[in-house]
């Protein structure tokens, strides 16, 4: 019987495989800035409790916003495939609301000179309760600078309004 690999080589491969799996598991929730909402500031509510002054459930807002913003992370915003993605549209009450939000975000990324109009990291900075069932969510996007000879990254900060209505949270875009 021939031995294809020496035991020392197999041990090294096992260690490398275990390290890569561990790294993959650790990075699953990583957005590039740390765990979602871990270092954010919260004003007017406790993200771990239900809303004491309205019908909104704030316990789901932080993870729900993490789902949305992580879906738009690392996506090209000058692409029809991103625009037509139904997983992004489900956070908006109408097609028109999604189109307004998408256009504003794509323009902000373009003006900040994101390479390929693609953010590579997103961070939740702040959530502020502005009405009994409405929250202002401040997020920062970071990405590669698309200008020539710029090796540093670029960033843009957005403030999005989230409202609770009809039993769920919705993103309410501002007009251009």
N, C-alpha and C positions, 0 to 999 in steps of 0.2 A: 504494500500500500504506500502510495506517494503522499508526502505531506506538502500541500500547496502553500501554506503559510506557516511561518514559525510562530510559536506561542507568544513571543514578545511582540510580533507585528499584530497579531489578533488582539492582544491586550491594548495596544496603542489605538487600534481602530475602534475598539469598544469605548475607550475613554473619549475619543474624539466624537463618536456618535452620541454618547451620553451628554457631553458638553453642548453639542449643537442642539439637542432636544431640549435641554434645560434652558438654553438661551432663547430658543423659540417660544417656550412656554412663558418665560419671564417677559418677553417683548410683546406678547399678544395684546396686552392692555396698554402698551406704551405708545404715546402719541408724539413723542419727540420732545415733549416738555415735562414729562412725568405723568403720574396717574391722573386720570380725568377728574378735575375739581378738587384735588387734594390740597392745593395751595391757593385756591380761589378765595375771594372775600365775598361774604354774603351779608346783605343789608335788608332788614325788614322782615326776615323770616328765618326759620331754622330748616335747613334742607333735609333734616332727618325726622321732621314731623309734618303732620297734615296742617293745612291752612286754618288757623284759628278764626279768621275773619271772612271766610268765603267758602266756596265749594271746591276750590282747587286742591289737589293732592300734590304737595311739594316733594314728597318722598320719591316720586318717579321722575321729577323734572331734571335732576342732575344726570342720572343714567340715560334718560331719553335724549337730552341735549348731547351727551357723549356719543350716543349712537349716530345722531345726525351729523355732527361735526367730524366724526371719524370717517363717515361715509364720503364726505366731500374732500377729505384730506388725500393728497397724492393723486388727485384727478385733474385732468386737463380741462380748463374751463373755456377753451376755444374749440371744443370738440362737440359734435352733434351727439355722439354716444353718451357723453356725460349729461347733456341737456335732456335727452330722451329717457334717462334712467328712471324707472318708476319708483325705485327705493328712495329717491330724493324727493319726489313729488308728494309722497304720502304725509309729509309734515305740513302741507299747505292746504288751505280750505278750497282753493280753486286753481285752475291752470294759470289764470291771469296773475294770481298772487305768486305762484312759483316763477313765472316768467319775469316778473318785476324783481324778485329776489335774485334770481340767477344773473340777470343783466347787471344789477348793481354790484354783485360780487365779482363777476368777470371783469367789469370796468375797473374796480378797485385793485384787483390783482394785476391788470394790465398797466395801470398808472404807477404801481409800485415796482414795475419791471420784473415781475416773477418770470423766471425762465419757463418757457412753454406754458405760461399762465397756469402754473401748477404749484399749489402749496405743498410743502413736504412735512410740515409739522403744524399742529394746532394746539392751543392751550386755552383753557377756561380761566379768565382773569377775575371776573366778578359777576355776581347775580344780585340784582336789586329789585325788590318788590316795589312797583310804582302804583299799583291799584290792587284791590282785593284779589283779583284773578289775573293779574298781569305782571310780568317780570321782564326787566331789561337784562339781557345776557351780553356780556362783553367778552369777546374771544380775540385771540391774536393768532394770525397765520404767519408762518415763516417759510421761506423757500430760497432757492438759488437765485442769484441776481442774473437777469438776462442781458444786462448791458455788457458791451465789450470791455475786457480787461478789468472786470469787477469780480474778485475772488470771494468777497464777503457775501453774506446772505442779505436778504431784504425781508421786510415784514409789513404787515398791515393789521390794524385793529378795527374790528367791527362791533357795533352795538345793535343787537337784534331784539325785537320785541316778541315775547312768547305770551300767548293768552290761553287761558283755560276756558273751554266752551264745548258744549255737546259731549261732555264726559271725557275730553282729552285735551292735550296741549297742542297748540298750533303756532306756527311762526307767522307773524304779521309783518310783511315787508313794508319799508318806507318807499315812497315814490322817488324816482330819479329827479 
